[in-house]
Amino acid sequence: MKKIVVCVLLTLMLCFLAQPLGQVSESLMITVSSALDRALGGSTAPEATQKPDFSQLLGTQSASDMMDVTLYYRYRQTELLGAQRMVLDITRDQTVARSIVEELVAGPDTLHGQLTALFPQGTQVLSVTGEGATAFVTLSRVFLGAPDGAPQDWEDLESWQEEAALRRSLAVQSIVLSLTEGGRYQRVQVMVAQTDDDAPERIPLYCFDRTQTNPSVVLGACSRDEAVRLTPQRVMTMILEGWQARDWAQVYQLLTPETGSQLPTLSDFEAQMRRADVSLLAYSVSQGTVSLDGGTATLVLDASLRSTAGGDAQIVRESVPLVRAADNWAMTPATLESLMIRD
């Protein structure tokens, strides 16, 4: 190595003597730098001589990717799932699928107040793996325990037994919808275990369907079920069903205020509907079309009405708008009023 360095220095001296006095050309400096690089077996650039930090040496340096995903949670107290768009920061040691499931278990953010969590507090995500088109999700057994808000004797109460089964069903489908969004997976198998050291077990179907009594019948891999999504047609149908049954609380859940205004309280809304006293006798509604910007949807409605003040009326092929509010479809009170009050 010493001989090589001496040769390089001799070359530098000869080149220096060949230059006019007081001048050292840029090409000379490049030649010397290149020669020293070859002699010393590496780059002489200052940035290349910096030592790697400890995380780089261990291969654990933090790296992340931002990913836009759609998560599904229960919409208010309905039997449907509403959407929440979220940008996930996926680090190197995480998978997209596991990050999605962990967000679902944690519940919606505060900006989506119309969405509610489905998993009992304390539920843990033990593992999320993929095999071909199927995702395998293992949750802790807390998932099958008491639903949040249930009384101590909930297992003896028929209403809470049904509520627990509904929440579990919606929770599984929330995982399925979120993981199959965009074709990421085609099916999802949900299982439980006591800890991540235990072998995952299939869940008996009676935990989701109380008509099932055979404990050997278990939940299989589930594919996407669009029927539980809060689509424009489903929102419109629920509003019309509530109107027809005079279940104004159901209608109220699917209303959103116009910009710059507020919804009346539920009691005030119910009082308004009783004063209007308009019955919905029959109806049919189209699937609907979403605008190109995704902010509105338009459906076609045919309906028969009866008002104590104005008699019978018909709605024929009328275009009815819905708006997207906090990522989900809803109707404004002004639109509902326009359907009830006919000329």
Salt bridges, closest charged atoms under 4 A:
ASP68 OD2 - ARG85 NH2 2.46
GLU102 OE2 - ARG98 NE 2.97
ASP109 OD1 - HIS112 ND1 2.74
GLU158 OE2 - ARG210 NH1 2.55
GLU163 OE2 - ARG74 NH1 2.70
GLU163 OE2 - ARG167 NE 2.78
GLU181 OE1 - ARG224 NH2 2.74
GLU201 OE1 - ARG141 NH2 2.47
GLU226 OE2 - ARG224 NE 2.52
GLU226 OE1 - ARG229 NH1 2.80
ASP277 OD1 - ARG246 NH2 2.97
ASP302 OD2 - ARG317 NH1 3.95
ASP312 OD1 - ARG306 NE 2.80
GLU318 OE1 - ARG342 NH2 2.49
ASP327 OD2 - HIS112 NE2 2.68
